[in-house]
Amino acid sequence: MGNDYSYGNILLEIVKKDDLYDIIDGQQRITTLVIFMRAMINVLIEKGVQCNPPTKEMVKYFIIDNGNQKLQTVTSDSACFDALIIQNKGTYTAASKSQTNIKDAKSFFTTELRKLDPQDLDKLVDIVMDATVNRMEMNGKMESALMFELQNNRGKDLTNLEKLKSFFMYQTYVHSGQAEIPGNINSVYSYFTSIYTNLYNLGAIDEDSLLRYHCFAYLPVAFGYRNLNDLIQEFKKASDKIKWIKDFSYELDQTFANIKALINSKDIYLKKLKDYDIPPFAYAFIIKGLNLFGYDKQKMGQLYQLMEAVTFRVKVIGSRADFNSRMSDLIRGFNGDVDQLKIDMAVKLNGTPYWSDAVLKQRLEGYMYQHGMLSPILWEYESSLGPKGYVAQKGLIPDESIEHISPQTPTDPNEKIASGYDVDANNKYSKDFQEKYLNCIGNLMLISRSQNSVVGNRKFSEKLTSYNTCKLLNQQQEISSFVKNTLPEWKVIEIEARRDKIVAFCMKRWTI
């Protein structure tokens, strides 16, 4: 039939002709189909719908026939797949992202199929049974690798990791002696099997990004790496190309395995780094550190702390200058000595007009309202005001907001700024005050949105009373310490004093 649904091309490696195959390309489509049919069979039985073929025949065709399981997943998912799809259990406690995907897919298909009328269910069964597939059978991994390099039928381009696997498999075939081909092909294939197994447990980190970060860490071009062609150029320089492929595949496998430490680690600086959104350069140093240190918490903790401090600087300054390229010599020279890396990093950053201590301090002293790092800074500052070991964090106050202690200019031109602030005879802020002080960090404070709406544009004495009654945040109660006059005022001198204290705290807290 011309309008039959097509599954596309399925690339198979023959294990036993007409009996057992490994799926080289098409794993996700076939797995999804089997899960879909398990849900379909369940709903048909539940609704009492009679189809052709009967549900018993569907089970034999798609699920299991005389104890012969039609599809086996990777080992890490086999228990989940067997319980939910083969044995048709109602529940299973997922232990990985891929297992959760299996569980969610069955649930989704079941929910959606239950909404359909018997006639529509019958039509869907017909579509599945009449669908076409182009099945290609290959003899062994070598032949499969050569075909996979040229073939992909998932409706989207190969990922860079898939392209790299295919390139390595092909080059291994080309550069191996005849007797060494099977062993070398299997070696590379095994590394990438391990890589893809670990990939399912990496959360939001996608495979191509992690490959890119790995290349930053290990290729001579370091942060000059742009695409796979850069990697291929390095490969071409190798005198022993098989060794180069195996070494790179091994290191990449280690990276994918070790990066799970980012998910499981409870390190406080790593948590903050995640909150900032870990930048590419930090991933590269962490990847190299994990491969050097393994799971040494102390050494990795030192590296996390350094990366958090450097990331803070980059985020606060926000220069358009390319930061990554300036890190290339440091990542190439990093051999595990974090203390030396700190020294080299400080020299590197202070030797540029973009990322120095002076530039950081200048940025912190300037306009900070609506800056993405303002909230993290004020929460860290809040922690510093409490007793030793006190950690303040989001959630301590409901519906977090940023308060202008000296209030923003009223939107209503007829509304005057209340008393106690640095205004002129016309009750207006000067241009200098608006540019230098109104939105600087000395005039900005964490507060709940409800309290912010209450204090709003009130005179400073009333705001101060509200601050002093707040028992949640130390920084509100601290405002009184900056007020020197009997008549409470919040003017340039008070704002400067608080600004300088917070900036000094930042320069010490995030020192390199």
C-alpha positions in Angstrom: 0.0 0.0 0.0 1.3 3.4 -1.0 0.2 5.1 2.2 1.5 2.5 4.7 3.4 3.8 7.7 7.1 3.2 7.5 9.5 2.6 10.4 12.4 3.6 8.1 15.6 1.7 8.0 16.7 -0.7 10.7 20.3 -1.7 10.8 21.0 -5.1 12.3 24.1 -7.1 13.1 23.6 -10.8 12.6 24.3 -12.8 15.7 22.4 -15.9 14.5 20.7 -15.7 11.1 16.9 -15.5 11.2 17.0 -15.9 15.0 19.1 -13.4 16.9 20.2 -9.9 16.0 21.9 -6.8 17.6 20.2 -3.6 16.7 22.8 -1.1 15.5 20.5 1.7 14.4 16.9 1.8 15.4 17.0 0.8 19.0 14.8 3.7 20.2 12.2 3.1 17.5 11.9 -0.6 18.2 11.9 -0.2 22.0 9.2 2.5 21.7 7.1 0.2 19.4 7.3 -2.7 21.9 6.3 -0.4 24.8 3.4 1.0 22.7 2.1 -2.4 21.8 2.3 -3.6 25.5 0.1 -0.6 26.3 -2.2 -1.3 23.3 -2.7 -4.9 24.3 -3.5 -3.9 27.9 -6.1 -1.4 26.8 -7.7 -3.7 24.2 -8.1 -6.4 26.9 -9.4 -3.8 29.4 -12.0 -2.5 26.9 -12.9 -5.9 25.6 -12.0 -4.9 22.0 -11.6 -7.7 19.5 -9.0 -7.1 16.8 -7.3 -8.9 14.1 -4.9 -10.3 15.1 -6.2 -11.2 18.6 -4.3 -9.9 21.6 -2.7 -13.3 22.3 -1.2 -13.2 18.8 0.1 -9.7 19.4 1.8 -10.8 22.6 3.6 -13.5 20.7 4.5 -11.2 17.9 5.7 -8.2 19.9 6.4 -9.3 23.5 7.2 -12.9 24.2 6.6 -16.3 22.4 7.0 -19.6 24.2 9.5 -17.9 26.6 11.4 -16.3 23.8 11.5 -12.6 24.6 11.2 -10.5 21.4 13.4 -7.6 22.5 16.1 -7.4 25.1 17.4 -4.0 26.2 20.8 -3.1 27.6 21.7 -4.9 30.8 21.2 -1.8 33.0 17.6 -1.5 31.9 16.7 -5.2 31.5 15.1 -5.7 34.9 12.9 -2.7 34.5 11.9 -3.6 30.9 11.3 -7.2 31.9 9.0 -6.2 34.8 7.0 -3.5 33.1 6.8 -4.7 29.5 7.5 -8.5 29.4 5.8 -9.5 32.7 3.4 -6.5 32.5 3.8 -5.5 36.2 1.9 -2.5 37.3 4.8 -0.8 39.1 8.6 -0.7 39.2 10.9 1.6 41.1 13.1 3.2 38.5 16.8 3.6 39.3 18.0 5.6 36.3 16.7 8.1 33.7 16.4 5.5 31.0 14.3 3.3 33.4 12.1 6.3 34.2 11.7 6.8 30.4 10.4 3.2 30.0 8.0 3.6 32.9 6.7 7.0 31.7 6.3 5.8 28.1 4.1 2.9 29.2 2.1 5.2 31.4 1.7 7.8 28.7 0.6 5.4 26.0 -1.8 3.7 28.3 -3.4 7.0 29.3 -3.8 8.2 25.7 -5.0 4.9 24.3 -7.7 4.7 26.9 -9.2 7.9 25.5 -9.9 6.3 22.1 -12.9 4.5 20.8 -12.7 0.8 19.9 -12.8 1.7 16.2 -9.8 4.0 16.5 -7.9 1.4 18.5 -8.6 -1.1 15.8 -7.3 1.3 13.1 -4.1 1.9 15.1 -3.5 -1.9 15.3 -4.0 -2.1 11.5 -1.5 0.7 10.9 1.2 -1.0 13.1 0.6 -4.4 11.5 0.7 -3.0 7.9 3.7 -0.8 8.5 6.8 -1.3 6.3 10.4 -1.4 7.4 13.7 -1.5 5.5 15.8 -4.2 7.2 19.5 -4.2 6.6 21.5 -7.1 8.0 25.3 -6.8 8.5 27.8 -9.5 9.3 29.7 -8.4 12.4 30.5 -5.0 14.0 33.1 -4.1 11.3 30.5 -4.2 8.5 28.0 -2.5 10.7 30.4 0.3 11.5 31.1 1.0 7.8 27.4 1.1 7.1 26.5 3.2 10.1 29.1 5.8 9.1 27.0 6.6 6.0 23.5 5.7 7.3 21.1 7.2 9.8 17.3 7.0 9.5 16.0 8.5 12.8 14.7 11.6 11.0 17.5 13.8 12.4 21.2 14.2 12.0 23.7 12.1 13.9 25.0 13.6 17.1 28.7 14.4 17.1 29.3 11.6 19.5 27.6 9.2 17.0 29.7 10.6 14.2 32.9 10.2 16.3 32.0 6.6 17.1 31.4 5.8 13.4 34.6 7.6 12.4 36.7 5.7 15.0 35.2 2.4 13.9 36.0 3.0 10.3 39.5 4.3 10.9 40.2 1.3 13.2 39.3 -0.9 10.3 41.4 1.1 7.9 44.6 1.2 10.1 44.5 -2.3 11.7 46.3 -5.3 10.4 44.0 -7.9 9.0 44.4 -10.2 12.0 43.9 -7.3 14.4 40.7 -5.9 12.9 38.1 -7.9 15.0 39.9 -7.3 18.3 40.4 -3.6 17.7 36.9 -3.0 16.4 35.5 -4.8 19.5 37.7 -2.7 21.8 36.4 0.6 20.4 32.9 -0.7 20.3 33.1 -1.7 24.0 34.3 1.8 25.0 31.3 3.4 23.3 28.9 0.9 24.7 30.1 1.9 28.1 29.8 5.6 27.2 26.2 5.3 26.0 25.3 3.3 29.2 26.6 6.1 31.4 25.0 8.7 29.2 21.5 7.8 30.5 22.5 8.8 34.0 23.9 12.3 33.2 20.7 14.3 33.7 20.6 17.5 31.7 24.1 17.3 30.3 23.8 16.4 26.6 26.3 14.0 24.9 27.7 16.5 22.4 28.3 19.2 25.1 30.1 16.7 27.2 32.2 15.6 24.2 33.1 19.2 23.6 34.1 19.8 27.2 36.2 16.7 27.1 38.0 18.0 24.0 38.6 21.3 25.8 40.3 19.3 28.5 42.4 16.9 26.4 43.1 18.2 22.9 46.2 20.4 22.4 44.0 23.1 20.9 42.2 23.1 24.3 39.5 25.9 24.3 40.3 26.5 20.6 38.3 23.3 19.8 35.4 24.2 17.5 34.1 21.0 16.0 34.9 17.4 15.1 37.2 18.5 12.3 39.6 19.9 15.0 39.6 16.4 16.6 40.1 14.7 13.3 43.1 17.0 12.5 44.7 15.9 15.8 44.0 12.3 14.9 45.8 12.7 11.6 49.0 13.9 13.3 49.2 10.7 15.4 51.9 8.2 14.3 50.2 5.3 15.9 46.5 5.9 15.0 45.1 2.8 16.6 46.7 3.7 19.9 45.4 7.3 19.6 41.9 6.1 19.0 42.0 3.7 21.9 43.5 6.2 24.3 41.0 8.9 23.3 38.1 6.4 23.6 39.3 5.3 27.0 39.6 8.9 28.3 36.2 9.7 26.9 34.7 6.7 28.6 36.3 7.8 31.9 34.9 11.3 31.5 31.3 10.0 31.0 31.7 7.6 33.9 33.3 10.2 36.2 31.0 13.1 35.4 28.3 11.2 37.4 30.2 12.5 40.4 28.7 16.0 39.6 25.3 14.6 40.1 26.0 12.7 43.3 28.5 15.1 45.0 27.3 17.1 48.0 30.2 19.6 47.8 28.9 23.0 48.8 31.0 24.8 46.1 29.9 22.5 43.4 26.3 23.2 44.4 26.9 26.9 44.1 28.6 26.4 40.8 25.5 24.5 39.5 23.3 27.4 40.7 25.4 29.8 38.5 25.1 27.3 35.6 28.5 25.6 35.2 30.3 27.3 32.2 32.2 25.3 29.6 35.7 26.2 30.9 34.8 25.0 34.4 33.5 21.7 33.0 36.9 21.2 31.3 38.9 21.6 34.5 36.5 19.5 36.4 36.7 16.7 33.8 40.4 16.7 34.0 40.4 16.9 37.7 38.0 13.9 38.0 40.3 11.8 35.7 43.3 12.9 37.8 41.9 12.6 41.3 39.2 10.0 40.9 36.8 10.5 43.8 39.2 12.3 46.2 36.7 14.6 47.9 39.4 16.9 49.3 41.2 17.6 46.1 38.0 17.8 44.1 36.6 20.2 46.7 39.6 22.5 46.2 39.1 22.4 42.5 35.3 23.1 42.8 36.0 26.0 45.1 38.5 27.5 42.6 36.1 27.0 39.7 33.2 28.6 41.7 35.4 31.7 42.4 36.4 32.1 38.8 32.9 31.5 37.5 31.6 34.2 40.0 34.1 36.6 38.6 33.1 35.9 35.0 29.4 36.1 35.7 29.7 39.4 37.7 32.0 41.2 35.2 30.1 39.9 32.2 32.6 41.1 29.6 32.1 40.3 26.0 35.8 39.4 25.7 36.3 35.7 25.1 37.2 34.1 28.4 37.6 30.5 27.3 40.5 31.2 24.9 42.5 32.7 27.8 42.2 29.5 29.7 43.8 27.2 27.0 47.4 27.3 28.4 46.1 26.7 31.9 44.1 23.6 31.0 46.9 22.2 29.0 49.3 22.7 31.9 47.0 21.5 34.6 48.5 18.3 36.0 46.6 18.0 39.3 48.3 20.7 41.4 45.4 22.9 42.4 47.5 25.2 44.4 49.7 26.0 41.4 46.6 26.4 39.3 45.3 29.0 41.7 48.5 31.0 41.4 48.5 30.7 37.6 44.9 31.6 37.4 45.4 34.7 39.5 48.3 35.8 37.4 46.4 35.2 34.2 43.3 37.1 35.3 45.1 40.0 36.8 47.2 40.3 33.7 44.2 41.2 31.5 42.2 44.4 31.3 39.0 42.4 31.5 39.0 40.0 34.4 41.3 41.5 37.1 40.6 42.1 40.8 40.3 45.8 40.0 37.7 45.3 37.3 35.7 42.9 39.6 35.8 45.5 42.4 34.7 48.2 40.0 31.8 46.2 38.7 30.6 45.3 42.2 30.7 49.0 43.2 28.6 50.0 40.1 25.0 49.4 39.0 23.9 46.0 40.4 20.2 46.2 40.4 18.7 43.4 38.2 22.1 41.8 37.8 21.9 38.0 37.7 24.4 37.6 40.4 22.9 40.1 42.9 20.7 37.5 44.6 23.5 35.0 45.1 25.8 37.8 46.5 23.2 38.9 49.0 22.5 35.4 50.2 26.2 34.8 50.7 26.4 38.1 52.5 23.5 37.0 54.7 25.3 33.8 55.6 28.4 35.8 56.6 26.3 37.9 59.1 25.2 34.8 61.0 27.1 32.6 63.5 29.8 30.2 62.3 28.3 27.4 60.2 25.1 29.4 59.4 24.0 29.0 55.8 21.3 31.2 54.4 19.6 30.3 51.1 16.6 30.8 48.9 13.4 29.8 50.5 14.2 31.4 53.8 11.9 34.2 52.9 8.7 33.8 50.8 8.6 35.3 47.3 12.0 36.8 47.4 12.3 40.4 46.2 15.0 43.2 46.1 14.4 46.3 48.2 15.8 49.7 47.3 16.4 51.1 50.8 16.5 54.6 49.4 13.4 54.1 47.3 13.3 54.3 43.5 11.9 57.5 42.0 8.1 57.3 42.2 6.4 56.6 38.9 3.8 59.3 39.8 5.5 62.6 39.1 3.3 64.2 41.8 4.4 61.8 44.5 7.3 63.0 46.6 10.1 60.9 47.9 9.6 60.4 51.7 11.8 62.0 54.3 15.2 60.6 55.4 16.8 60.3 52.0 19.4 62.2 50.0 17.2 64.5 48.0 17.5 68.2 47.1 15.2 71.2 47.9 12.8 70.0 45.3 12.6 66.6 46.9 14.5 65.0 43.9 17.5 62.8 43.6 20.5 64.4 41.9 21.7 62.9 38.7 24.9 61.8 40.4 22.9 60.0 43.1 20.8 58.2 40.6 23.8 57.1 38.6 26.1 56.1 41.4 24.1 55.2 44.5 20.4 54.4 43.9 21.1 51.0 42.2 24.4 50.1 43.8 24.7 47.1 46.1 24.9 49.3 49.2 21.3 50.4 48.6 19.9 47.0 47.7 18.7 44.3 50.1 16.9 41.0 50.2 13.3 41.2 51.4 10.0 39.4 50.9 7.7 40.8 48.2 5.0 41.4 50.8 7.2 43.4 53.1 8.6 45.3 50.1 5.1 46.4 49.1 4.4 47.5 52.6 7.5 49.6 53.2 7.6 50.9 49.5 8.2 54.6 49.5 7.8 55.2 53.3 10.1 57.6 55.1 13.3 56.0 56.3 12.5 55.9 60.0 9.4 53.8 59.3 11.4 51.5 57.0 14.1 51.1 59.7 11.4 50.0 62.2 10.2 47.4 59.7 13.7 46.1 59.1 14.4 45.8 62.8 11.3 43.7 63.4 12.3 41.2 60.7 13.8 38.2 62.5 14.5 36.2 59.4 17.3 38.2 57.7 20.3 39.6 59.5 21.0 42.1 56.7 17.8 43.9 57.4 18.6 44.3 61.1 22.2 45.3 60.2 21.0 48.5 58.5 20.8 50.2 62.0 24.6 49.8 62.4 25.2 52.1 59.4 22.9 54.8 60.8 25.0 57.3 62.8 22.7 60.3 63.3 20.0 60.5 66.0 17.5 61.4 63.3 17.6 58.2 61.1 18.8 59.0 57.6 19.9 56.9 54.6 22.1 59.0 52.5 25.3 58.8 50.4 27.5 58.2 53.4 25.4 55.3 54.7 25.1 53.7 51.3 28.8 54.0 50.7 29.6 52.4 54.0 27.3 49.4 53.4 28.5 49.1 49.7 32.1 49.1 50.8 31.5 46.4 53.4 29.6 44.1 51.0 32.2 44.6 48.2 35.0 43.8 50.7 33.2 40.7 51.7 32.8 39.7 48.0 36.5 40.3 47.2 37.5 38.1 50.2 34.8 35.4 49.7 35.5 34.9 46.0 39.3 35.5 46.1 41.5 33.5 43.7 
